[in-house]
Amino acid sequence: MTIRFDGKVAIVTGAGGGLGRCHALELARRGAKLVVNDLGGSVDGSGGSSEAAAKVVDEIKAMGGQAIANGSSVTDDAGVALMVKQAMDAFGRIDVLVANAGILRDKSFSKMELKDFDLVVAVHLMGTVKPAKAVWQIMRDQQYGRIVVTTSSTGLYGNFGQTNYGAAKLGIVGFMNTLKLEGAKDNIKVNAISPVAATRMTENLMPPAMIEMLKPEYVTPGVVYLASEDAPTGMILTAGAGVFSAAQMVETDGINLGHGASADTVAQYWSKIADFSTAKHYTMGNEQTAKFVARLQDKPVAG
């Protein structure tokens, strides 16, 4: 089976280079019409020009595809509205949103200025929320939509010097977890890609041999699958160098310590509380609540 996007329209944010460019080109190769969004700023978000987006549009047209460029910032309400309007004016529908735009402002928390925290959260988290909100009703009316958001190992597990980035990237997972529930009845599937790739944002952190192995195009097959008709929903797909794996948040079975439990009791039974050998993944918050209700049926082990 070959995944195709004939007759479908995709918006890819941050698509002027790196991961986003690779995603846009591959979607176009498979028949999608593209809106290539890129502010054209530097890695830290300064500057800006849609020249990078225009170059990718030229690449798509050279292969016989259809595409338009958009230079809006994903943090700007009016710019996001313009991007969606341009897509609808040009193509009449929007089937896929790949929210890829991002910046870095790395520093240890003690040295980080709050303005750099605010900006990274604005670009990554709100820069995902705003385009998703702008296309949401269109996808509901169509009874079809695929949204791929971009998370990171920093959000899932942490990395030194990236408190701002990590907070934003895990926030995106929380956003996806509820959006996938709200979109289900309208055939809107929402998934997350967690790339392991060498891009402008990571090139100074890796040796040349590693950069060669972690080309951004090796992540793109995962994004294309998550954007396809037969995609799952609510999944986190990690991808890099031809390796693909799925990540999820899990929770232990827990233990009923009774209403009289103290902090000392929690300490006493910590190894049982934190026993992940039978941990489970929940697809919605109510399933966690049901687990707590079930534990209440157990005889308290203390207190």
C-alpha positions in Angstrom: 0.0 0.0 0.0 1.3 3.5 -0.9 0.1 6.4 1.3 -1.2 9.2 -0.9 -2.6 12.7 -0.3 -4.1 13.4 -3.7 -6.8 16.0 -3.4 -5.7 16.9 0.1 -4.2 20.1 1.4 -1.5 20.4 4.1 -0.1 23.2 6.1 3.4 22.8 7.5 4.7 25.4 9.8 8.4 26.2 10.1 8.8 24.5 6.7 11.5 26.8 5.2 14.3 24.4 6.3 15.2 21.3 8.3 12.4 19.0 9.4 9.6 21.1 8.1 11.0 21.4 4.6 11.4 17.6 4.5 7.9 17.1 5.7 6.4 19.5 3.1 8.4 18.1 0.2 7.4 14.5 1.0 3.7 15.4 1.4 3.9 17.1 -2.0 5.6 14.1 -3.6 2.6 12.1 -2.4 0.1 14.4 -4.0 -0.7 17.0 -1.3 -1.1 20.7 -2.1 1.0 22.6 0.4 1.0 25.8 2.4 4.6 26.3 3.3 4.8 28.5 6.4 8.0 29.9 7.6 8.9 33.2 9.3 12.4 32.9 8.1 13.9 33.9 11.5 17.1 32.6 13.0 17.3 29.7 15.4 16.6 32.0 18.4 13.6 33.5 16.6 15.1 36.9 15.7 14.7 38.3 12.2 12.2 37.1 9.7 11.4 36.8 6.0 9.3 34.4 3.9 12.2 33.9 1.4 12.9 30.4 2.9 9.3 29.4 2.4 9.3 30.7 -1.2 12.3 28.5 -2.0 10.5 25.4 -0.8 7.5 26.4 -2.8 9.8 26.6 -5.8 11.1 23.1 -5.1 7.6 21.7 -4.9 6.5 23.4 -8.1 9.7 22.1 -9.8 8.5 18.5 -9.1 5.1 19.3 -10.5 3.3 20.0 -7.3 1.1 22.9 -6.0 2.1 25.1 -3.1 1.9 28.6 -1.8 4.2 30.4 0.7 3.2 32.1 3.9 5.6 34.1 6.1 3.4 34.5 9.2 4.6 34.0 12.7 2.7 31.1 14.4 2.5 33.3 17.5 0.6 36.1 15.7 -3.2 35.7 15.7 -3.7 37.8 12.5 -0.8 36.0 10.8 -2.2 32.6 11.6 -5.7 33.7 10.3 -4.0 35.0 7.1 -2.3 31.6 6.6 -5.5 29.7 6.9 -7.4 32.2 4.7 -4.7 31.9 2.0 -5.0 28.1 2.2 -8.8 28.2 1.8 -8.7 30.8 -1.0 -6.1 28.8 -2.9 -7.3 25.3 -2.3 -10.7 25.3 -0.7 -10.0 23.0 2.2 -7.4 22.0 4.8 -6.8 18.3 5.6 -3.5 18.2 7.4 -1.7 20.5 9.8 1.9 19.7 10.7 2.8 22.1 13.6 6.6 22.1 13.3 7.8 25.7 13.9 10.2 26.2 16.8 13.1 28.1 18.3 15.6 27.6 21.1 16.8 29.9 23.9 18.9 27.5 25.9 20.3 28.4 29.3 20.4 26.8 32.7 17.3 27.8 34.7 19.4 30.0 37.1 20.7 32.0 34.2 17.6 32.1 32.0 15.6 35.3 31.7 11.8 34.9 31.9 11.4 36.7 28.5 13.3 33.7 27.0 11.0 31.3 28.8 7.9 33.2 27.6 9.1 33.4 24.0 9.9 29.6 23.7 6.5 28.7 25.2 4.8 31.2 22.9 6.4 29.7 19.7 6.2 26.0 20.6 3.0 25.7 22.6 0.9 28.6 21.5 2.4 28.3 18.1 0.8 24.9 17.9 -2.4 25.8 19.6 -3.2 28.9 17.4 -2.9 27.1 14.0 -4.8 24.1 15.4 -7.6 26.4 16.6 -7.6 28.2 13.2 -8.2 24.9 11.2 -10.3 23.1 13.8 -13.7 24.2 12.6 -12.8 23.7 9.0 -11.8 20.1 9.8 -14.9 19.5 11.8 -17.1 20.8 8.9 -15.2 18.5 6.5 -15.5 15.6 9.0 -11.8 15.0 8.3 -8.6 16.2 9.7 -5.1 15.1 10.6 -3.0 17.2 13.0 0.6 16.3 13.8 2.2 18.2 16.6 5.9 18.2 17.5 7.2 17.2 20.9 10.7 16.4 22.1 12.7 14.1 24.3 13.3 17.2 26.4 9.6 17.5 27.1 9.2 13.7 27.7 12.4 13.2 29.8 14.3 16.4 30.3 17.6 17.8 29.1 19.9 20.2 30.9 19.5 23.9 30.0 16.1 23.5 28.4 13.5 24.2 31.1 11.6 26.5 28.7 11.7 24.1 25.8 10.8 21.1 27.9 7.8 22.8 29.5 6.5 23.8 26.1 7.1 20.4 24.5 5.3 18.5 27.2 2.5 21.1 27.2 2.0 20.1 23.5 1.5 16.5 24.6 -1.1 17.6 27.1 -2.8 19.6 24.4 -2.8 16.5 22.1 -4.2 14.2 24.8 -7.4 16.2 25.0 -7.6 17.3 21.4 -7.6 13.7 20.2 -10.7 13.1 22.4 -12.6 16.1 21.2 -11.7 15.4 17.5 -12.7 11.7 17.5 -16.3 12.2 16.6 -15.4 14.3 13.6 -12.7 12.0 12.2 -9.9 14.3 13.3 -6.8 12.5 14.5 -4.1 14.1 16.5 -0.7 12.7 17.0 2.8 13.8 18.1 6.2 13.3 16.5 9.3 13.4 18.7 12.2 13.9 16.3 15.8 12.8 16.8 17.4 14.9 14.1 20.3 17.2 13.3 18.8 20.6 12.3 19.9 24.2 12.7 18.6 23.9 16.3 21.0 21.1 17.1 23.9 21.3 14.7 26.2 23.0 17.2 25.6 20.2 19.7 26.6 17.3 17.5 29.8 16.0 15.8 29.7 15.8 11.9 29.3 12.0 11.8 26.3 12.2 14.1 24.8 15.0 12.0 25.1 12.9 8.9 23.4 9.9 10.6 20.5 12.1 11.9 19.3 13.8 8.8 15.9 15.4 9.2 14.5 13.5 6.2 14.8 10.3 8.3 12.1 11.6 10.6 9.6 12.5 7.8 8.2 9.0 7.1 6.8 9.0 10.6 5.2 12.4 10.1 3.7 11.3 6.8 2.2 8.2 8.4 0.7 10.2 11.3 -0.8 12.6 8.7 -2.4 9.8 6.6 -6.0 8.5 6.5 -5.1 5.4 8.4 -3.2 7.1 11.1 -3.7 6.2 14.8 -4.7 9.0 17.2 -3.2 10.2 20.4 0.2 8.6 19.8 3.7 9.9 20.4 6.0 8.6 17.7 9.8 9.0 18.2 11.8 8.9 15.0 15.4 9.4 13.9 18.1 7.7 11.7 15.5 5.2 10.4 14.6 4.1 14.0 11.0 4.4 15.1 9.5 3.8 18.5 6.4 4.9 20.4 6.4 6.7 23.8 3.6 7.1 26.3 3.0 8.2 29.9 2.2 5.4 32.3 1.1 5.1 35.9 1.6 2.4 38.5 -1.3 0.4 40.0 -0.8 2.2 43.3 -1.7 1.2 46.8 -4.5 2.1 49.3 -2.8 3.4 52.4 -6.0 4.5 54.0 -7.3 7.9 55.1 -5.0 7.9 58.1 -1.8 7.7 56.0 0.9 10.1 56.9 4.0 11.2 55.0 5.9 8.6 57.0 3.6 5.9 55.7 4.1 7.1 52.1 7.9 6.9 52.7 7.5 3.4 54.2 5.5 2.1 51.2 7.3 4.1 48.5 8.8 1.1 46.7 5.3 -0.3 46.3 3.9 3.0 45.2 6.7 3.4 42.6 6.6 -0.2 41.3 6.3 0.2 37.5 6.3 -3.5 36.7 2.6 -3.5 36.1 2.2 0.2 35.1 -0.6 1.1 32.6 -1.2 3.8 30.0 -4.5 5.7 30.3 -6.2 7.2 27.2 -8.1 9.8 29.3 -8.1 11.2 32.8 -11.3 9.4 33.8 -9.4 6.1 33.5 -7.1 7.2 36.2 -10.0 8.2 38.4 -11.5 4.7 37.9 -8.2 3.2 39.0 -8.4 5.2 42.3 -12.0 4.1 42.8 -10.8 0.5 42.3 -8.0 0.9 44.8 -10.5 2.2 47.4 -12.1 -1.3 47.3 -8.8 -2.7 48.5 -8.3 -3.1 52.3 -6.0 -0.3 53.4 -2.5 -1.6 54.2 -2.1 1.1 56.9 -3.7 3.9 58.8 
